[in-house]
Amino acid sequence: MKFPSLLMPGLLCALVLLTQSVQAQEARSGTFKAVQGAVTVGQGDAKRPVASGGGVVEADRVQTDATGSAVLMLRDGTTIAIGPNTTVDLTRFQFDGTTQQGNLAIRVLQGTIRMVTGLLGKVQPDNVKVSTPASTVSVRGTDFIVEVL
């Protein structure tokens, strides 16, 4: 009966990896659905290139260069299309899928985004904010474009 005891460490490792994967998915604020050109995401100096399927978390900064663009879908269904030469901070994203309660704050430092709000914009529009260096906008519509020159 040594065979089953040899499998135990492997099964435990698989269980730990599966648990970590599930926790990582739950910690994600959103997922990149499409990426073209040079797009990076991260916090501070810890920036990494992004590919489709990559994740973003609260407090991440997304940057595109002249060739870059991306479509980001947040867990509440909000979609953010990010244009070339754009810098966007996901300042705050909290969402409880059970109660559909939370907060969303985006800061557009430069460039262009198009945003289609998800559940937070429909259920709690006062809790969705988009700010630029010159202003802060509370969301009243569900589909809009922000451009910062």
C-alpha positions in Angstrom: 0.0 0.0 0.0 2.9 2.4 -0.7 1.3 3.5 -3.9 -1.5 5.6 -2.4 0.9 7.3 0.1 3.1 8.3 -2.8 0.2 10.1 -4.4 -0.7 12.1 -1.3 2.0 14.8 -1.7 1.0 15.3 -5.3 -2.7 15.5 -4.5 -2.0 18.0 -1.7 0.1 20.1 -4.1 -2.7 20.0 -6.7 -5.2 21.0 -4.1 -3.1 24.0 -2.9 -2.5 25.2 -6.5 -6.3 24.9 -7.2 -7.1 26.9 -4.1 -4.6 29.6 -5.0 -6.0 29.8 -8.5 -9.5 30.3 -7.2 -8.3 32.9 -4.7 -6.4 34.7 -7.5 -9.6 34.8 -9.7 -11.6 36.2 -6.7 -9.0 38.8 -6.0 -9.1 40.0 -9.6 -11.1 43.1 -10.3 -11.2 42.3 -14.0 -9.8 40.6 -17.0 -8.4 41.9 -20.2 -10.6 40.5 -23.0 -8.6 42.0 -25.9 -5.1 43.5 -26.1 -3.3 45.0 -29.1 0.2 46.5 -29.2 2.1 47.5 -26.1 0.0 47.5 -22.9 1.3 47.3 -19.3 -0.3 47.0 -15.9 0.9 47.2 -12.4 1.6 49.4 -9.4 4.6 51.6 -8.9 7.7 50.2 -10.6 6.2 46.7 -10.8 4.7 46.9 -14.3 4.2 43.8 -16.5 3.1 43.4 -20.1 -0.5 42.4 -20.5 -2.0 39.7 -22.7 -5.6 38.7 -23.3 -6.9 36.8 -20.3 -4.5 38.7 -17.9 -5.9 40.2 -14.8 -6.1 43.6 -13.1 -6.6 44.4 -9.4 -7.7 47.5 -7.5 -5.0 50.2 -7.5 -3.4 48.9 -10.8 -2.4 51.4 -13.5 -3.0 50.4 -17.1 -0.8 52.1 -19.7 -0.8 51.9 -23.5 1.7 53.4 -25.9 1.0 54.7 -29.4 0.4 51.1 -30.7 -1.5 49.9 -27.7 -5.2 49.4 -26.9 -7.2 47.1 -24.6 -10.6 46.0 -23.6 -11.0 45.4 -19.9 -14.1 43.7 -18.3 -14.6 44.2 -14.6 -16.3 41.6 -12.4 -19.6 43.6 -12.3 -19.8 43.6 -16.1 -18.4 47.1 -16.7 -16.4 47.2 -19.9 -13.6 49.8 -20.4 -12.1 50.2 -23.9 -8.7 51.9 -23.5 -7.2 53.7 -26.5 -3.6 54.4 -27.5 -1.4 56.7 -25.4 -3.6 56.3 -22.4 -2.9 56.0 -18.7 -5.8 54.8 -16.4 -5.8 54.0 -12.7 -8.3 51.6 -11.3 -8.4 53.6 -8.1 -11.1 51.6 -6.4 -13.1 48.5 -7.3 -15.2 46.7 -4.7 -18.0 44.5 -5.8 -20.1 41.9 -4.0 -21.7 39.7 -6.6 -24.3 38.4 -4.1 -25.7 41.8 -3.0 -24.6 43.7 -6.2 -23.2 46.4 -3.9 -19.8 48.2 -4.2 -17.8 51.1 -5.5 -15.9 51.9 -8.7 -13.5 54.7 -9.2 -11.4 55.2 -12.4 -8.9 58.0 -12.9 -8.0 58.8 -16.5 -4.6 60.6 -16.4 -4.2 60.9 -20.2 -5.7 59.5 -23.4 -9.2 58.1 -24.1 -11.5 55.5 -22.7 -14.9 54.3 -23.5 -16.8 52.9 -20.6 -20.1 50.9 -20.6 -21.2 50.4 -17.0 -22.1 47.1 -15.5 -24.2 46.2 -12.4 -22.7 48.9 -10.2 -23.7 51.6 -12.7 -27.2 50.3 -12.9 -27.8 49.5 -9.2 -25.6 52.2 -7.5 -24.8 54.9 -10.1 -23.7 57.3 -7.3 -20.9 54.8 -6.4 -19.3 54.9 -9.9 -16.9 57.8 -10.5 -14.6 58.7 -13.3 -12.0 61.4 -12.6 -9.5 63.3 -14.8 -6.8 65.8 -13.7 -9.4 68.6 -14.1 -12.7 67.0 -12.9 -14.7 64.2 -11.4 -17.8 62.8 -13.0 -20.5 60.8 -11.4 -22.0 58.3 -13.8 -25.6 58.9 -14.8 -25.5 57.2 -18.2 -24.3 53.7 -19.1 -22.2 54.3 -22.1 -19.8 57.3 -22.4 -16.3 58.4 -23.7 -13.7 60.3 -21.7 -10.8 62.0 -23.4 -7.9 63.8 -21.5 -5.5 65.8 -23.6 
